[in-house]
Amino acid sequence: MDAEPRYVEVPSGETIAYRAREGGEVPVVLLHGNMTSSVHMDVLFERMDPRYALYAIDLRGFGASSYGTPIDSLADFAADVAGVVDAIGLDTFHLLGWSTGGGVAMEYAAAHPDRVERIVLVAPVSTRGYPIYRKDEDGQPTDEPLTTREEIAADPVQVAPVQRAYDEADRDALRAIWEALIYTHETPDDERYERYVDDMLTQRNLADVDYALAHFNVSDRENDYGEGSGRAADVTQPTLVLRGDRDLVITAEMAAETVEDLPNARLVELEDCGHSPFVDAPERVVSEIEGFLSSP
């Protein structure tokens, strides 16, 4: 990605980075997922029509953004996003969130319904959260949710191996994790992949993000962590939910929950695609996004 980071100090006291592809008349704000940053939005910068002005934000603790105060929830990320779009001077815009960024997009849209025109959620965390369960002696999940940061950080399957790879700058381990869960069929070209691994190593908030994902629940349903906030009902903007039929991270049930809970959402399943449609099916995903954003 050629765009260099720009920086905004937001009300939380954090310095939040973003990358911009300006020149278009239709602004779209892009929110990345876990283990990534705005760098992973390069495919959209390269492929989306020039009529779209793109603003890809590094969430707090990712990429070039600071991490002075740990987050407690995805709403904390959304508050930072509010500070960035205000500083840029965006009045109304479309909002796209991938995976964790999808949950942040929901929180922002619920809090600022007059600012968001349309929403694209790419393989988003469910409106009912992403629980992490205690593992048995074989590493399989039990029905007991992990609730504290400390328990989640120590999870021997989903969290601790990733943190270990970060701590040791183990590029091979990070590739193995992504190729087991995300790049199961297609991988980025070598140069792009190296850039993506560099980007993964910038994350400083892994256990906090996993804690926030586990406790995230904007539905009106109770989950293993308690009652939902009901804020999904406030996300009334037209919403497109994209999910690959081979996604090993976000299940079909999770995508169905999201479409059920958001008042104005529809689901498009991407054939032969996993958790990173930007790598597996870039032409298809861009076509779906642009078709939706330009529809009357």
N, C-alpha and C positions, 0 to 999 in steps of 0.2 A: 504494500500500500504506500503510495507516494505522499499522501497527506500527512503532514507533521502534526503532533498534538498541539492543541491550544488549551489554555488553562483558565478556569473560573474559580474564584473563592466563593463558596456557597454559605448560607447562614449557619450550617452545622460547624463551620470553621475549617472544613476540609477544602483542599484544592483539587478540583475535579477536572480531568482532562477529557477532551473530545476531539474528534477529527471531522473535518467538513469537506464535502464536495459541493461547492456552491455553484451558482449560475442558473439553476433551475427556478421555476416559479412555484413549485409544489413542495413544501418542506415535509420531510419524513425524518423522525427521530428513531434511531436504532439502538436497541438495548441488548447486549450480549448475554450469553449464558455463563454458567459456572466453569471454572478452569480456562476462561478465555478473556478477551477484552475487545475493544473496537477493532483490533488487528484482524480478528476473525470475521469482520464484516466486509473484508476486501472484495469478495465476490460481488456483493451488491454495488460497491463503488465502481467496479469494473463493468458490470453488465446492465444496471438499471438505466432506463432512458434518461437523457440529459435534462428533461423537463423536471426531474425530481432533484431538489436540493437535499442532500443527505447529511445528517448530523449523528455521528456514532459516538456514544458516550462511554468512557471507562467508568464503571461503577466503583464506588469507594473500595479501596483495597485491591483493585485490579489494575493491570496495565500501568499507565503513568499517573494515576490518581493517588492521592495520599490515603493513609489509614491511621489517622490519629485517634479516633474514637471508634471502638468496635460497634458493629451494628447489632441490634437485637431482633430486627424484623426486616422483611422486604420493604415495608413502609418507610424505613430509614433510607434505603436506596431511592425510593420514589421521591422523598423530600429533597434529596440531592439533585435528582433530575429536574425537579421544579426550579431549583436555583439556577441550573444551567440554562434551561430554555428561557427563563426570565432574563438572564444576562445576555443571551444571544439576541433577544428581542423577538422571539417567535410568539405570535398571538395565537393562531390556531395551526394545527399540523396533524399529520397522520403519525401513528405510533406503531412500531414493530418491535416485538420482543421475542427472543429465542430462548427456550428452556427456562432457566431461572429468570431471565429478562422478561419472559412472558408474565410471570407473577408480579414483577416490578411494574410492568405496563398496566396490569389490572389495578394495582394499588394507585398508580398515578391517575388513571382514567376515572376511577371512582371518586377521587378527591378533587379532580379538576375536570368535570364533565364538559364544561364550556370551552375547553382548550383543545380537545381531541376530536377530530372528525371521524376517522376510521382507524380500526385496530387490526393488525395482523399478528397472530400468535403462532409462532413456528415451534412445534413440539413443546408446548408450554407445560410447566408444572401445573398439576391439577388445581382447580379452584379449592379443592379439599386437602391440598398439601402433598408433601412427599415424605412419608414417615420413614424412620430408620428403626429397625427392630433388633433386639438383642439376638446374637447368634448362638447356636448350640455348638457342641464340640466338633461337629462336622462342618461348621461355617455356614450352616443354613439358618435362615431367619426363624425365630420363634414368634409368638403372638404378643410379646412384651415390648412395648415401644421404649426406646431410649429417649429420655426427656431432658437431661442436663447437657450443657456444653461439654463437660468433662466425659460423660458417658459416650457422647457422640464422637468426640475427638479420639477416644480409645477404640472405637469400633474396628475390629480386625479385618473387615472385608471391604467396606465401602469408603472408609475415611482414612484410617491410619496408614494404609499402603500408599495412598496418594500423598499424604503429608510427608512420609518418609522419602518418596521420590523427589519432592520439592526440597526437603532439607539436604539431600545428597546430590541435588542437581542431576538426577539419574534420568537422562534423556531416553534411554532404552526402556526403562520402566514406564515412563509416561506414554511412549509409543505403544507399548504392550497393552496398557490400560485402554487407550483409545481404540486400538485395533480389536480388542475383545468386546467392547461395548458400542462403539460409535462408527469407526471406519472398518466395519466388518466385511465390506465388499470392495469399496473404492477407497483410495487414499489420495491426498493432495499430491501434486507434483513435488519433487524433492526440495526445490527451493522454498516453495510455500510451506511445506511440512516443517522444515527447519525453522522458519519464521514463526509458525504456530507453536512449536515446542518452546522457543524462546519466550513467547507470549505466556504460555502456561506457567512458566517459572516466575512470572511477576506476581502471582497471586499470594496475598498475605493474610487471607481471612477464611481459609477453607472450613474449619470447624464452625465458625460463626455463621457462614452461609448455609451449611448443612443443618445447623440448629434452626435458622430462620425458615428454611424450606420445610423442615419437619413440623414446625409450629404454624406455618402458613395455612389459613383457612378462611377464605372470604365467602364461603357458601353459607347457607342457613342450616347446615347439617352439623351434627356432632361427629367428630372423628376421635381417634385414640388420644388426642391431646386436649379435647374439650370442645366447647361450642364454637361455631363459626361466627364471624363478624357480620355476615349478611351483606357485606359491601359489594358482592357480585351483582346484586340487584341494581346498583347504581351505575354499572358499566352498561349503559344503554346504547352506546355507539354501535353501528354495524361492525361486526367482528368476524374475521376469517380465521379459522383454526386449521393449520396444516399439520398433518402427521404422516410420517412414512410407515408403510405397512410392515417394515422390518425393524422398527424402533425398539431397541432393547431397554431403553431408559424410561420412556413414557409409554405406558401400556394403552391399548385400545380402550380399556375401561376408564383410565384417567382422562383421555381425550373426550370420551362420552360424558363424563362428569362435568367437564368444563363447558361443553356445549349445552348441557342441561341447565347449568347454573347461570350462565350469562344470557340475558334476555333477548339478545339480537345477534346470536352467533350461529354460524354454520360450519360444518366440518368438510374438508376436502382431504381425502386419503391419497397419498403419493405412492404410486406403485413402485415396487422394488427399490425402496428408499429407507434409510435408517434415521438416526437421530441428527445427522447433519445433512439436510437436504441441499445445503449450499455446495457440498462436495459431491453428493450422490446424484443429484439431478438439478444442476444450476439453471439450465434453460427452463425446465418445467416450473421450478419454484419462482423464478423471476416473472415468468408469464402469469402465474397465478396471482402473484402480488400486484403486478401492474394492472392486470385485468380487474381485480377487485378495487384498487384505489381509484381507477378511472371510471368505474361504473356509476351510473346516475343514482 
